[in-house]
Amino acid sequence: MNPVDGPAGAGDYNDLMEIPGYRIIRPIGKGGMATAYLAIQESLERQVVLKVLSPGPADTAESVERFLNEGRIVASLRHPNIITIYDIGIADEVIYISMEYVEGGDLKQRMAEFSVPEKALELLLKIGSALDAVHQRGIIHRDVKPGNILFRDEETPLLTDFGIAKQTAIDHDLTSTGLFVGSPNYMAPEQAEGGAVDGRADLYSLGVIFHEMLTGRKPYEGRTVVEILMLHRQAPIPKLPPDLEVYQELLELLLAKRPRDRFRDARSMIDYIERMQRSGLFGSREALVRAPEIDITGEHPVVAPPAAEPPAAAVEGGRRHTLLGVLLFLAVTFFAGVKYLEHRLLENGPEVVQVPEQIPDLRPPPPAPAARQPLKLDEEKVLRALSWLGRHSLAEYRLVTPPKDNAYYYFSRMLEIDPASEEARRGLKQIAERYALLAEEAVARNDGLKALGFIEMGLKIDPENRT
């Protein structure tokens, strides 16, 4: 029997790992960095959770630092809606955190109970208060999701799992390489891009949870990580059903794409909800035309400086691709090319293709003419040469660079000579497919910004892929 699924003798685990002062009962969970055990703190004879850093060759100074970071952060906080840390220590090279043991389950398990708007709002207020305390200390959680909200009892939610939290004042640079960390279903757009984040990224995650509590569904659902990230970045905020539309403004102030369009901080969100509750506007259609007279998104100091944002016109220009094109493109390329990508990346290395600093003028091919015009002999010879060069460039992953020596250039030249060339059109589609595969590989390496760049380039070449 798997010990996680049933009882086991405490000695089974104490024989494998001994931590002075604690008697280990059984494992109760395992994450990417650590294993959690139910244990007894012998001095007080109380049940605790021992979170032990999983040993292995993948351990690095960064992973250890993240693990200890969680203990230090939570131990420094005193809040009724934040899990309590009792002890942090190292025993025989085993690094552990001892924390409060609760039996109320997590929000992921209890989501259906919070479909009642009043209960959902109360949870927002309590977890919002916890986030306010965290943000006031200069800490960004970065992984707010239902599985990280536990319950001490029926009415007391607890924010937990600060393993990837980031201190803005004393930043250990855990994301300096541009890697994104967090859970894609609940991740703010700026966090997925690997940029700087502040407390408003946590509020975005709370907005995703709010939508899921009210409707039973996440606001953005996709079949791949890249698809989910693109939906968070580009898709409109979903409209709530008519019986919940009084909460639409609250949802939009949490899920705004740009941080500056969200609540400026957790306290502003709390003030908004409490003002709406006191005025009786929640639950009334009057809320659709009246809003609390409080400043909620103005230019005010935040916990950390927000990421630099391009002008609104530039942002809108970068989002001109249709959501349908994103979905169709990703659905095709993900299933079609993973094996081919693995082979090419083993052969060429994961860094062989970069997103150009200045993206070339890429565009989809023009519509094919109704009738093909006859070609001259010399034109046919040029087409054969261009075809060979295009296929060779494609095999070498010279997709759009260097200038005038890349697959896009050669296949485009073929279309200039023969607008009806099916071979050239197939070549352009294959370039777009390569970018989809490269995006998947970038996501696997936690490089969200590069993945989004690859997707945008592929969509420029083939925005309406319906293969």
Secondary structure, 3 states (H helix, E strand, C coil): CCCCCCCCCHHHHHCCCCCCCEEEEEEEEECCCEEEEEEEECCCCEEEEEEEECCCCCCCHHHHHHHHHHHHHHHCCCCCCECCEEEEEEECCEEEEEEECCCCCEHHHHHHHHCCHHHHHHHHHHHHHHHHHHHHCCEECCCCCHHHEEEEECCEEEECCCCCCEECCCCCCCCCCCCCCCCHHHCCHHHHCCCCCCHHHHHHHHHHHHHHHHHCCCCCCCCCHHHHHHHHHHCCCCCCCHHHHHHHHHHHHHHCCCHHHCCCCHHHHHHHHHHHHHHCCCCCHHHHCCCCCCCCCCCCCCCCCCCCCCCHHHHHHHCCCCHHHHHHHHHHHHHHHHHHHHHHHHHHCCCCCCCCCCCCCCCCCCCCCCCCCCCCHHHHHHHHHHHHHHHHHHHCCCCCCCCCCCHHHHHHHHHHHCCCCHHHHHHHHHHHHHHHHHHHHHHHCCCHHHHHHHHHHHHHHCCCCCC
